[in-house]
């Protein structure tokens, strides 16, 4: 399978580091007046994704809809937004996510 070969050629460690950098950037710039980190702050405990939530379940659901309207793909799981960037995501994608979170 060509996609698997591509990922193996890039390297699992490279992908892990890339994804971790993007999540770290998001966490560092998270608008804490509007959102809270719902995942561990420690990257080792967190893994390659992070969850954030607004100040209430209703606001989190509304924020999810705003993100979808802006074509920012996240998951809404148990009252939190799961952000899981991958190799194809860039810092520009994180900028767009943060711009919507700050609205």
C-alpha positions as a printed NumPy array, in Angstrom:
array([[  0.   ,   0.   ,   0.   ],
       [  1.518,   3.299,  -1.144],
       [  0.268,   5.343,   1.812],
       [  1.836,   2.976,   4.332],
       [  5.094,   2.978,   2.394],
       [  5.075,   6.784,   2.409],
       [  4.536,   6.951,   6.182],
       [  7.294,   4.434,   6.806],
       [  9.631,   6.351,   4.504],
       [  8.959,   9.588,   6.403],
       [  9.429,   7.726,   9.669],
       [  7.207,   7.182,  12.665],
       [  9.494,   9.231,  14.924],
       [  9.468,  12.18 ,  12.507],
       [  5.681,  12.076,  12.328],
       [  5.396,  11.819,  16.141],
       [  7.669,  14.846,  16.584],
       [  5.793,  16.863,  13.947],
       [  2.415,  16.132,  15.522],
       [  3.781,  16.889,  18.995],
       [  5.161,  20.254,  17.848],
       [  1.783,  21.251,  16.445],
       [ -0.056,  20.25 ,  19.631],
       [  2.573,  22.019,  21.733],
       [  2.078,  25.183,  19.681],
       [ -1.68 ,  24.965,  20.119],
       [ -1.38 ,  24.496,  23.879],
       [  1.115,  27.353,  24.225],
       [ -1.243,  29.735,  22.42 ],
       [ -4.583,  28.45 ,  23.735],
       [ -6.891,  31.394,  24.592],
       [ -7.318,  30.518,  28.27 ],
       [ -9.98 ,  33.176,  28.745],
       [-12.231,  31.102,  26.458],
       [-10.926,  27.524,  26.684],
       [ -9.276,  25.11 ,  29.069],
       [ -6.921,  22.262,  28.337],
       [ -8.777,  19.007,  29.034],
       [ -5.717,  16.797,  28.476],
       [ -2.562,  16.352,  30.518],
       [ -0.082,  19.171,  30.033],
       [  2.832,  16.736,  30.039],
       [  3.489,  15.613,  26.44 ],
       [  4.458,  12.107,  27.568],
       [  1.14 ,  11.635,  29.382],
       [ -0.853,  13.363,  26.635],
       [  0.303,  11.598,  23.503],
       [ -0.001,  13.026,  19.982],
       [ -3.301,  14.825,  20.499],
       [ -4.979,  17.134,  22.996],
       [ -8.486,  17.935,  24.136],
       [ -9.793,  21.398,  24.906],
       [-13.13 ,  22.585,  26.199],
       [-14.96 ,  25.869,  26.487],
       [-16.256,  27.031,  29.867],
       [-19.459,  24.955,  29.556],
       [-20.728,  21.956,  27.607],
       [-23.056,  24.208,  25.619],
       [-20.235,  26.572,  24.683],
       [-18.04 ,  23.625,  23.716],
       [-20.773,  22.28 ,  21.41 ],
       [-21.226,  25.741,  19.871],
       [-17.475,  26.054,  19.396],
       [-17.445,  22.669,  17.671],
       [-20.031,  23.96 ,  15.194],
       [-17.986,  27.137,  14.563],
       [-14.906,  25.035,  13.871],
       [-16.837,  22.816,  11.452],
       [-18.177,  25.899,   9.638],
       [-14.59 ,  27.143,   9.31 ],
       [-13.539,  23.728,   7.907],
       [-11.422,  22.968,  10.962],
       [-11.867,  19.271,  11.628],
       [-11.896,  18.201,  15.271],
       [-13.935,  15.611,  17.194],
       [-16.453,  16.382,  19.897],
       [-15.998,  13.688,  22.539],
       [-17.47 ,  13.639,  26.012],
       [-17.789,  17.416,  26.2  ],
       [-14.338,  18.236,  24.836],
       [-12.838,  18.981,  21.443],
       [-10.202,  16.439,  20.435],
       [ -7.478,  17.973,  18.277],
       [ -5.318,  15.366,  16.561],
       [ -3.07 ,  16.833,  13.868],
       [ -1.086,  14.572,  11.599],
       [  1.643,  14.765,   9.012],
       [ -0.509,  16.665,   6.506],
       [ -1.312,  19.449,   9.01 ],
       [  0.761,  22.613,   9.29 ],
       [  1.237,  25.546,  11.641],
       [ -1.242,  27.42 ,   9.453],
       [ -3.88 ,  24.841,  10.412],
       [ -3.125,  25.48 ,  14.092],
       [ -3.36 ,  29.237,  13.443],
       [ -6.8  ,  28.751,  11.9  ],
       [ -7.937,  26.584,  14.825],
       [ -6.735,  29.158,  17.349],
       [ -8.377,  32.011,  15.448],
       [-11.753,  30.285,  15.745],
       [-11.163,  29.399,  19.409],
       [-10.458,  33.064,  20.147],
       [-13.785,  34.292,  18.682]])
